[in-house]
Amino acid sequence: MDKTYQPDQIEARWYERWESDNRFAPSGEGEPFAIMIPPPNVTGSLHMGHAFQDTIMDTLTRWQRMQGRNTLWQVGTDHAGIATQMLVERKVAAEEGKSRYDLGRDAFIDKVWEWKHESGGHITRQLRRMGASVDWSRERFTMDDGFYKAVQEVFVRLHEEKLIYRGKRLVNWDPTLNTAISDLEVENRDQQGQFWHFRYPLADGVTTAAGLDHLVVATTRPETLLGDSAVAVNPNDERYASLVGKFVELPLVGRRIPIVADEHADMEKGSGCVKITPAHDFNDYEVGKRASLPLINVFTKTAHILDAAEAFDLQGRPLPEVDTALPAAYAGMDRFTARKAIVADMEQRGLLEKTEAVNNTLPYGDRSGDVIEPLLTDQWFVAVESLAKPAIEAVENGDIEFVPKNYENMYFSWMRDLQDWCISRQLWWGHRIPAWYDEQGNVYVARSEDEARHKHGLGADVVLTQDEDVLDTWFSSGLWTFGTLGWPEQTDALKTFHPTSVLVTGFDIIFFWVARMIMLTLKFTGEVPFKQVYVHGLVRDGQGQKMSKSKGNVLDPIDLIDGIELDTLLDKRTGNMMQPQKAKAIAKATKAEFPEGIEAHGTDALRYTFLSQATTGRDIKFDMGRLDGYRNFCNKLWNASRYVLMNAEGEDCGLEASQPVELSLADRWIASRLSQTCAQVTKAMQEYRFDHASQALYDFVWNEYCDWYLELSKPVLWDDNASDGAKRGTRRTLVQVLETILRLAHPMMPYISEEIWQRVAPLAGTFHGDADSIMAQAWPCADAASIDETAIRDIEWLKGVIVAVRNIRAEMNIAPGKPLETFLTKGNDADRERLEANRLFLSKLAKLESITWLDDPSAAPLSATQLVGDMEVLVPMAGLIDKDAELARLTKEIDKHDKLVMGVEKKLGNEGFVAKAPAAVIDKERGKLAEYQATRKVLLEQREKIEAL
């Protein structure tokens, strides 16, 4: 093995080997285990959330594969309607100076496919970098012909059952992209806005109980005043009880609108009166339904004011009797320009009572960055009520289990308050709605135009035009578990791998994807899509902030793997930073004001960091310190393996049954602890506690195998007087324990485990050949019967004595290599027996000149003391240290810490500092004080011991 661990030199080589050997495909043997990758956007790059999630899925898949399961990790990408269309539109504009409308629909779609074939595989290449053992031969794309067939089939069947319908409803509308968008594509941002309080004159000479001739309503969106259908008051508000059923005159417009009673009006907020604009506000829409109000739309699809309003009833039918006249002065104005004009006109007429600042939230399109408008448009909807009932029952009766279980409550709360789902988008890229219209506007839903004609008896003279809209990507993604396996055909893959075993997902898409998959899969297969849903938290930066470009805290997982120097981000001609956001993120992550960059860590270290942070919490604060620590862990495992190979290769490792093997106490102990660790890791994996699994393995490898067992092996291997059987036993234990460690580590750290295993497996007696891989080896099973509790207790005693001597050396400032005379006393017969059995280990590892059992504690010389249970470990101090010099050194250190303590106490006692300093700064100072005080206490105790000598 190379002297140093260099992940870049092994990762690409092993992944290519695994893929070429077809290691990721289902074996065809064993109980099926299937897991579906949440399809990343084809436009995307691997972000920290993907890398975290993919690590968990790969760990599960590799673990199940090693248990002999017939594993399928299904991979694929989503066509990402809005994101892809925007990307290609920008590309065409930059390269050809044309818009998609200049090209026309068919030519533009050709451009999208061209881009997909050339550049759409970026994220799948990055998946390979993460070691994802997906079956690439089955890779799917949501716009594949086969998957498109499944999408059409579902749409047509749902329409035939009247579960899909077309209607005019209020939706989230992006005025820049000119399409409806889902709630998931809306980003709510806090901001400081304004609240305008307007006077609405009462009609017909009516006055309020207080004698006023007007009502006061407040709004943050004055431009929607033009579409008001009513003013609402609370039915329990005595101030306005007599006005319910009366009218106000809508300012600037002149339209008479009624005063209605509705709980939506809050008596404690403002005047208690609320303007109701059902065509431009979701809450108002619900009021409109309860009060049977007209829906009056005043915006174009680009959010400009119409020349004349459009009025509809709740079924979307035009209302010709409603006055739709609008002031000509606002016609064609952008909504925000109209806002200013309307406020000015209201003020000029004396109808602006007051303006106040307010903190509110505005919805923005996450793609366009434009403010989203609730807009009344013609859309296709799924009626979800009948689909939701069996989906709720599937979780209630345990057919689907959420892990952690508390996420079931989030699922239930949403599923029991569902609104019909808008599934149409006004885009060109996507699954086109399988519906055709004749010249009279009649709609015919079918799988093709020919089927539409045949199904409805339409002659060739009837002109049909296909619906221009496409389906929401969440609709097609909702079919992911069965559509990717060949449905509607009853394929062998569908029969074998459906229902899938587990879905790994973030809690943020339980509503948008998980719930919809459950509904649609139950409807069309009669099966649940998955038996378990493992819900993980979201990866945030080290301060717990959401990673976003605007905050400059986005880390690229590939940079963490390969490393990056800030020099590579510099424009050599100007010296300016070409990627300032990336540089800013590196500075934040490394907590360095002027970082040089990020060192290379390798994929395994990054994966292990993710797994160590896979707790049950909702937020995962990514910790660069842990990443550094797990790179060191990889180095530790590499160096330990080199030690094992140097002592085992070319030597007798006890594989021949005819050769006697003697197992030392250390051999029996490490084998027992290995068995216990196997049980711990397996239990943690079964419970999806990847943090516990990674910690258990880390503790065993670092603290027991490397720090103790390798040291305990040296007195045997390097002792000329040790028997061949003893050496043979230690070599066999060294290689067999290491080989098992590698199998335990493989699902979490696939590359380093494979690289080392190839060298260790032949020595451990594991079958090995040119085409063999650790991937094909069995998962280690715990053997409770083989656990030697006595060996565990004896080694813990041995470790206790060695640590006690090391502590005395540290406290008394004695050189680590100086041989010491040591006494044990006040113990029992078992302690005495352990001493006699382990003199060799104690002398070598604790660097002892002698170790003697002292029957009479009073006969002990003046010594430094440590306890191991009831037993005392004594190291005589005479001649070991210069008492005066050591006292002088300790006194100097104590004085130094006295000053440090006083300095921090003075700072924290300053009321001005405490009042003005941020909480984080104060906490940091308090932490310093506690640290200085603790160190000072230890120094005082050491001085007391030295003074007593």
N, C-alpha and C positions, 0 to 999 in steps of 0.2 A: 504493500500500500504506500501511496505517496506520504511524505512526511507531514504535509498539511492538508486539511480538508478544503477542497476547492469545488464548491457545488456547481459552478458554471461548466466544469469539465465533465461532470457525470450526468447532469439532468437531461440535456438534449439527447445524449447518447441512449440513455435508458428509455426515454419516452418513445423514441423512434423504434427501438427494439421491441418494446411491448406492443406498439401499434402494428408493426410488421408481422409479429407473431400472433396477431389476432387475439391478444390476451383479454380484451375488453368485451368480447362477444359472449352471449350466454353459452354456458357449457352444454346445455341440453340435459343435464343431470341434476338431481336433487330438487328440493322444494323451491318453487319460484320465489324470487325476490325482485320486485320492480320498483323503480323510483324514477319520477319524471322531473327533468330539469325545468324550473320555471323559465320559459323561453325568453332570453334577453333580446332586446331590440337589435335588429340586424345593423342598425346604424351605430350601435354603441361601442364603447370601449369598456374594458373590465374596470369596474370601480371597486372600492373597498367592500361594499355590500355584496357584490357578486362574489368576490374572492372569498369572503367569509362564508357565505352560503354554499358555494361550490366545494369548499374544504370540508364542510360538514357532510355534504352528500357523498363526496368521494370517500371519506372516512367510513361512512356507513356501508357503501357499496363494496369497498375492498374488504371490510370486516366480514360481511355476509358471504362474499366470494370465498374467503378463507375457511368459512364454516361449511363449505360444500353446497351452498345454495346455487340455484340456477339464476344468476343475476343479470338483470338488464337495467342499465342506467340510460334512459332514453334522452337523447340530446336533440335540440332544435332551436330555431330562432324565430322571433316574431317579426312580421313585416313592418310593424311600427308605422301605421298610416300617416299620421301627421309629421312625425320626425323625419321619415324618409322622404316624403313629398317636399318638405321644406328644404332638406339638404340638396335634393336634385334640382329643385327650382333655383336655388342660389347658384348651383354649379352651372346650369344652363345660362343663367343671366350673366355670370362672370365670363363664360367661355364664348357664348354666342350672342349675348346682348338681347336675348329673347325671353318672353314669359311663357308659361305653359299654355296660355291661350293662343299665343302665336303659333305654337307647335300643333295644337289640337290634341285631343285626348289620347288617341291611339299612338301617335308619335311620342308623346310625353311618357306614356307607360313603357314604350320601348326603351326610352332613355333610363327609366328607373331600373328595368331589368338589366340593362347594360352596366349600370353602376353596381348593381347587386353582384353580378358575375365578376366584376373587376375588384371591388373594394369591400363587399359585404361580409367577407370572412374574417375581418380583423378580430372580432371578439372570440371567435372559435379558435383562432391561433393562440390567443391569450389563455383560453381555457386549457389548452395543451401545456402552456407554461406552468399552470397551477397543478399539473399532474392529474387532471381529470380523466378517470378511466371510463369514459362514456363509450358506447358502441357507435363509433363514427359511421359504420356501414349503414346504420338506420337513421342517420341525421335527417331531420325533417325541417321544412320551412312552411310557415302558415299559408303561403301562397302556392305551395305545390299543387299540382293537378288533383292528386288523391285527397289531400286535405280540403281543397276547395269543394270537392264533391261531397264530403261530409258536411261542410258548412251549408251548402245549398239544400242538402237533404233535411237537415234540422230546420232550416228556415221554412221550407215548404210544408213539412209535417206540422210544425207549430201553427202556421197560418191556416192549414186545413182544420185544425182543432180550435180555431179562433183565439189562439193564445198569442198570436202576433197580429197586430192591427196598425193601421195608419191613422194618425190624428193630429190635430193642431193643439199643441201643448207648450207649456213654458219649459224652456231648457236653458242650460248654461251656453251662452253664445259668445264666440270669439270674433269680434268685429274685424280684426286684422286677417285672420285665417278664413273668415266667413264659413264657419262650421260650428255645429254643436260639439261640445266636449263633455267628458265625464267629470264627476266630482274629483276623481283622482288626478285629473290634469289641471285642477284649479289650485293655485297657491294663495293662501290667505295671508296678507301682510298687514301688520299693525302700522297705523299712521296717525298723524294728527290732522283732523279734518275740521269741518265747520258744520254747525247745526243752525239752519235758518228757520226762524219762527215766523210763519205767515198768517195773515188774517184772511179767513174765508167768510165773506158776507152771508148772513142768513137771508133766505128768500122769503117773499110774501109777507114782509113786515114782522116776522117772528123775532123774539128776543130770548136771551138765556134767562135762567133764574136770577142771575145777577144784573139783568137789565141790559146786557151787551147785545149789539146787533151783529155780532160776528163770533166765529169760533177761531181759536188759534191752533194751528197744526205745525209741527216741526219736522224737518226733513234734511237729510244730508245729500239728497239728489233732486234739487229744484227742477231739473229738466223733465222729470217724470210727472210733474204737476199737470202737464198737458194731457196725460192719459188717465187722470183720476176718475174713478167710477163712483166713489162714495167717500164719506167721512164716517169713521167708526168711533163709538163711545162704549164704555163698559156698561153692560146691562144693570150693574149694581151701583152705577154712579148717579146719585140723586141730582147732581148739578145739571145733568143733561137728559133726565128721564123724559121730560115733556117734549124733547126735541126729536126723539126717535120716530122716524117716519116722515119728518119734515125734510126740507131741502136747503142746500146752500148753493150759491152761485159761484161756479168755478172761476177764480180770477183769470184775467187775460183771455180766457176762452169763452166765457159766458154760458157754458153748459150747466143746466140744473142737475145736481147730483144729490142722492138721498143721504140722510143721516141714519146709520144702521147701528144696532146693538151687537157687540161681539166681544168675547172674552179677550181677544187679541189686544184690545185697548187697555193700557195699564193706567189705572186711576192715579197711581203715585208718580207717574213719569210725565213731566211737562204739564201741559194743560189737561191731559187725559183724553185728548182727541187725536186721532190718527188718520192721515190721508190714506186712502186705499186705491192702489194702482194694480189691479190683478194681472195685467199683461206685462208688468215690469218688475215684479217682486214675488218671490216664492211664498212668503208669509201672506202677502196680500192676495195671492192666488187662492190660498185656502179659505181666506175670508170671503172672497168672491164666490167660491163654491157654496159656502154655507148660506150666503145671502142672495144667491142667484143674480149676481151682478154681471153686466156686460164686460167683456175683455176688450179694452181699447188700446191698440198698439199705435205708438207715435214714432217708432224708429224704423229706419231702413236697416238692412243687414250689415251695413257699415257703420251703424250707430249715428246716422244723421237724421234730422227731423224730416218727417214726411210732409208733403204738400197738404195732404188730408189724412186724418187718422183712419185706421181700419178697425171695425167693430165686429166682434164675434160673440156667439153664445158659448157656453161651456163645452158644447160638442164640436166647436170649431166652425159652426155655420154662420154666414154673414148676417148681420143685423141691420138691414137697410133703414129701419126706423130710428136708429141712434144717430144723433147729430155728430158728424165726424169732422166738422170744420175746425181748422187750426189757424192761428194768427199767421198771416202771410210773411210777417217779418222774420219768422224763425225757420221758414222752409229751407231745407238744404243745409242748415247749420250743423256742424259737428256738435255732439252732445255737450262737450265741455264749453264750447263757445256759447251754445244756447243757454247753458247754466248761468253764465255771467250776464247774458242779456236779460234773462228772466228775473234774476235777482235785482238787476238795475231797474227794470220796469216795475217790479213789485214795490221797490223802495220809492220810485217816482210817484206811484199812485197812493202812497201812504199805507201800503199793505204789508210792509216788512216791519214786524214788531221789534225783533232783536236778532242779533247774530252772536253765537257763542262757539268757542273752541271746544272740540271734543276728540277724544281718542277713540278711533273706530278701526274696523278691519275691512280691507278691500280685497275682493277676489281678483287675482291676475291669472292669465293663461300662462302655464309654465313654459310653453314653447314660444309664444309670440311676445310675452311680456306686456300685453295690453290688458286693460281693465275689462273683466268679463261682464256681459249684460245678461240678465234673465230676459229671454226674448220668446215671443209667441211665434212658433214656426211649425210647418208640416213635417212630421217625423214618423218613423216606424218605432213601435214599442212592443215589448214583451209584457203580457199580463202575468205577473209573477205569483199571484196569490195561490193558485192550485199547485204551482211548482214548489213553493216554499214549504208547504205542509209536510210532504214526505222528507224534505231536506232537514227540517227541524227534528222530525221523529228519528231520523238516522243517527243523529247525535244524542238525542234523549235516550234511545234504547241501546246505545253503546256500539252500534255498527261502525261508527266513526268516533275515534277518541282523540281529543285535543291534548297535547303535551306542551306546556303545563296545562292542567285541567281548567284553570281559571279563565283561559281564553274562550271557553265554551260560553261564558256569560256575555262576552263581547259579541260572539256570533249570534246568540239567541236574541239579544237586545236589538240587533239590526234586522234579523230575519223576521221578527214579529212586528216590525214597523216598516215593511217594504213599500216602496212606491214602484209603479210600473217603470220598466227599464227602457230608456231611449237607446236604440241600437243603430240608428242611422247617422252617418257623417257625410258632410258635404265636401268630400274629397274625390280625387280621381284614383289614388293608389289604395287598393284594398279589395275586399271581396264585394263585388258589385251586387246590389240588391237584385235577387232573381224575380223581378216584377216588371210587367210590360203594360203600357197604357195605349188605348186607342185615342182617336182624335177627339172623342167626347169626354176623355178623362177617366173612363172605366179602367179598373186595374185588374190584371190577370197574373197571379203568382204561379210560377211553374219552374221546373228545372232548366228549361230552355225555351226559346221562342217557338220552336216546333211543337213542344209539349203544350205550351199555352194555347196555340191555335187548335191543336187536336182536342185538348181537354174541354175547350169552350166552343168548339164548332165554328171557329173563325175562318173565313175564306181568305184566299190570297190577296183579295182586294182591300182587306182591312189593314190599314197601316198601324203597325205597332212600334212603339219606342220604349227601350228599356229605361228603367229608373236610373237617374244620373248618380244617385247616392251610393255610398259603400257602407259596409257594416263596421261598427265599432270593433276594434281589435280585441276587446275583452269578450266579445261574442264568440269569435273563432277560438280564442284561448280557452274559453269555457269547455271546449270539446277536446282539450289537449290529451287527457289520459286515454280516451278511446279512439279519437280521430287519428292519432299517431300510430296506432296499432292496426289500422286498416279498416275500421268501421266506415261505411255500413256493411262491408263484406265481413263475414264471420271467419276471419283469418286464424291461423294457428297461433300467431302472436297474441291476438286478442283473447283467445281461449286460454292461453298459458299465463299471460301476465296481467290480466285484468280480473278483479280489481287490483290496482297497484298496492304496494305495501305501506308506503309512507310518503307524505308530501312534506318537504322542508320549505318553509316560507317565513317571511316577516309578518308581524302582526298588522302592518299598515295595509296589506292587501287582502285581509280576511274577507272584507265586504266585496271587494271588486273582482276578485278572482276565485278565492276558495269557495265562497258561498255559491257563486254562479256555476262553478264546476260541479258542485254537489247537486244542484238543481237539475242541470242539463244532463248529467251522466245518469242519474237515477231515472230521469224521464225516458232516455233513449236506450239504455242498456238494462235497466232494472237492477243495476248493481251500484254500490257506492264507488266513487272513483279511487278511493284510497281508504285504508283501514285506520291509519293514524295521521294526524297532522302535527308535526313538530314545529312549534312557533318559536322563532328566535328573536332577539332584540335587534336594534338597528345600530350599526357602527357609527360612532361619533368621534370627534377629535378628543385629544387628551383632556380638554376642559369640559367635555360633555356637550359641545355645540354640534349641531347638525353640519355635516360637511357640505359646503356649497361654494361655487365659484365666487359669489359675491363676498363671502367672508374670507376668501383666500386661504382656506384650510383643507383643500382637497388633496389627498395623497394618492399617488398612483401605485397600486400594488406591484407593478412590474419594476418601478424604481426602487421599491424596498427589496425586491429580489436581486436585481442586477446592480443596485447602487447607482448613484448619479453625482457627478461633480458639478458644482454651480458654474464652473467654467464652460461646460457644455451648453449652458443656456445663454451664453453671452454672444452678442453680435461682435465678431472680431473687428469689424470696420469701425463701429461707433463706440464699442464698450458698453452699450446699453443691454439691459436684460431682455432677451427675446421672449421669455416666458416668465414674466414677473409674478404671475399667480402661483406658478409651481415653486419659484424661489421663496415666496412668502410662506407657502405651506410647509416647505422644508424647515424654514426658520422656526415656525410655530411648533412643528412636531419634535424638532431636536432641542427646542428651548434654548437656542443659541441666537444671539443678535446678529452675528455674522458667521453663519455656518459655512463650512466648506462644501457641504453636500450631505449625502447619505451613503454610508458604506454598504457594500454588497452583503446580503444576508442569506441568500439562497431561498428556494421555495420551501424546503422543509422547515426552516426556522419561522417563516411567515405563517405556514399552516399551523405549526405548533402554538404560535402566539394566538391565532384566532381560536383554536380549540381551548386553550387555557382560559379564554375570556367568554366562552360560550356558557354563560350562567343562565339562570331563569329570569333575569332582569330584562327590562324593556330597552335599556340603553347600554351600549358597550363602548366604554371610553378606551379608544385604541392607545396602547401604551408602548412608546418606542423603547422604553427601558426593558420591557419584557422581550421585545424583539431582539435586542442586544443579548439579553440573557439566554434566549433559546438558540441563538447562533453559537454562544459559548457552550450550550448543552450539546449541540451537534459536534463541536470541536472536542468536547470531553468524551463523547461516545467514540469518535474517530480515534483519538489517542489511546483510549482504553483498548480498542480493537487492535491497534498496532502492538500494544504490549502483549496481548493474548497471542497474536500471530507470531511475534518474535519468540515466544516461549513454547509455542505448540507446533508450528510448521516444521516438518521434518523430524518430529519427536513422536514417541509412543503416547497416544492420547487415550489409551485404554479401550480401544474398540474391539480388540480380540478377546473373546470370551475366555480363552485359555490362559490369559495373563492375569495374575492377581491384582486387584485394585483395592487400595486402602483409602477410605474417606476420612479426612481430618474433621475436627469439630467445625472449622470454618466452612468446609465443603458441605457438611450436613446442614449448617445454618443457612447458607446462601441458597441452597436448594429448597429449603423450607420457606424462606422468605419469598423466593420466586413463585412458589405455588400460591402463597397468600396474595401476592401481587397480581397474579393471573386472575384470581377470583375477584379482586377489587376492580381491576380494569374491565373485566367482562360485565360485572354487575353495573358499573357506571355506564358502559356503552348501551346496555339493555335499557337503561333508564334515561338515555339521551343526556347524561351528565358528562359531556365531553371535557368539561373543566376538571371534574374529579378523575376521569380516566387519565388525562394528560398529567395531572399532578401526582397520581399514584405511581405512574411509570417513571416520571422525573425523579421523584424521591428515591425510588428503588435503585435506579441506574446511578444517580449522582452520589447519594448519601450512603448507599449500602454496597452496591457492586464495585463502584470505582473507588470511593474514599476508604472503604474498609476491606472488602474481600480481596481486591487486587493487592493491597498491602499485606493482608494475612497470607496470601499465596506465596509471597517472596521468601519468608523463612523456610518454607518447604522446598520450593524450587531451587533456592540458592544455597541450601544446606547440603554439604557433601556427605553428611552422616544420615540424611533422610533416605528411607528405603525406596527402591524402584517402584513398589506398589503405591507408596504415599505420593510420589511425584506423578505417577500415572493417574492416580485419583484426582489430584489437583488439576492436572492438565485437562482431564475429561470434564471436570466441573467447570473450569474456565470456559471451554469452548461450548459446552452444552447450554450453560446458562446464557452466554452471549448470544447463541443462536436463537434461543427462546425469546430473549429481549428483542432481537431484531424482528421476529414474527409479531410480537406484541406492538412494536413501534410501527410496523409497516403501514397499517391503514392511516396513521397520522403523519408519518414521515416516510413516504414511499421510496424516495431516491436514495438516501443514505443507507436505509435498511437493505435495499436490493444490492447496492454496491458492496457493502461489507459482507452480506450473507453469502455472496458468490465465493468469497474466500474462506469463510468460516464453516459453511455447510459440509464440505467434504471431511473436515476435521471432526465435526460433531456426529458424523455417521448419517447425515441426511442425504437422501438420494440426490445426486447431482449429475447433470449432463449439460451439453451445449445449449439445449433448448429449454432448460429448466429455469424456473423463476421463483422467487419468494412468494409471488402472487398466487402460485398454485399450491403452496404449502398449507398445512392445517393450522387453524387458530389454536394457540396453546390452551389446554384445559387444566384447570386446577385439580390437584390430586390431594384431597384432604388427608387421606390415609398416610401419605408420605411425609407429612409435616412432623418434624422432630421438635417438640416443644422444649425438651431439655436442652437441645443444642441452641435454641433461640435464647433461652434464659441464660445459658452459660456465656454466649457471645455478648449479650447485653451487659453481663457482669464484667467481661474482659474490656469491652468498650468503655464502661464506666471508669475502670481503674486507669486506662490509658488517657482518657480525657481529663481525669483528676490530676494526673502528673503534668499534662500539658497546661492545664490551668495554673498550676503552681509555678511552672516555668514562666508563663506570661506575667503573672502577678508580681513575681519576684525578679523579673527582668533577667532570667537565666538563659544563656545561649541554648538554642534548640538542640545542638549536637553534643552538649556537654553530658557525659555519663553521670547518672545520679545513683546514690545509695537511697533505697526506699524501704519503708517498713509498712506492713499491714497489721492492724490490730482491732480489737473489739468486735470482730466478726464472729461467725458461727462455723460449725464443722464444714458446711457446704462451701463457704468462702475459702477455708483452708484447702479443701480438696481441689477447688478450681485453681487456686494458686499453683499447686503442684502439677496440675495437668497442663497449665498454660505458661509455664516459665519462659519457654522459648519465644512465644508470641509477645509476651510482655517485655522481655528484655530487648527484642529487636525493635518493636514498634514504639515503645516509650523511651528508648535509648537509656536503659538502666545498667548501671554497673553491677548492682545486686538488688535482690528483692527478698526480704526476710519476714517471716511471720513472727510477731512479737506477742508472746503470751501475756506478759505483764505490761499494760499500757503505761504504768508509772515509771517504768524503766526507759521510756523513750527519750531521746535527746530533744533539745529545743528544736521544733520543726514547724514547717508550713504544713497545713492540714487541709484535706478535702474529704468529704463524706461520699461513700458509695453505699446507699442504704444505711445500715447501722454501722458498717465497717468504716474505719478511718484509714486514709492513705497519708503517710507521713514522709516528708522529705526533709532530713536534717539540713539546717542552713549553715552550720559552722563551716567556714572556709569557702562557701559558694559565692558569697557576695561581699563587697566592701560596704559594711553597714553605714558608715558615715557618709560615703559618697551617694549611696542609694537614698538615704534620708534627705540629703541636700537636693537631689534630683526631684524627689517627690514633693518636697516643700516648695520648690520653684514652680512645679506644675500646679500645685494647689493655689499658690498666690496668683498665678496666671488665670485660673478659673474663677477665683474670687472676683477679679476685676471684670471678667466677662459677665458673670452673674450680676454684679452691681450695675454694669452698663445697660443690660437689657431691662433690669428692674427699674432703673431710672427712666428709661424710655417709656415703659408701660405705665409708669406712675405719672407721666406727663399728660394731664387731661386734654391739652390741646392736640397732642399727637393721637390719642385714642379717639377723640371726637372727629378728626379729619381723615385719618388714615383708612384705606379700604379694609374690609373685614379680612380679606386674604392676607394682607400685610401684617395685621395684628396677630392673626393665627400663626403666621410664620415666626414672628418674634416670640410668641409664647412657646412654640416648639423649640426654638433655640434655648430659651431659658430652662425648659425641662431637660434638654440634652446636657447643658452645662452643669446643672445641679446634679444630675445622675453621675456624670463623670467625676465631679468633685467628691461625691460620696464614696465612690470606689477608691479614689486616690487617698482619701482619709483612712479608709479601712486598711489599705496596703501599708500606710505609714505606721498605723498602730501595730500591725504584725511585725514590721521591721524593728520598731522600737522595743518590742518584747523579746527580741533575740538576744 
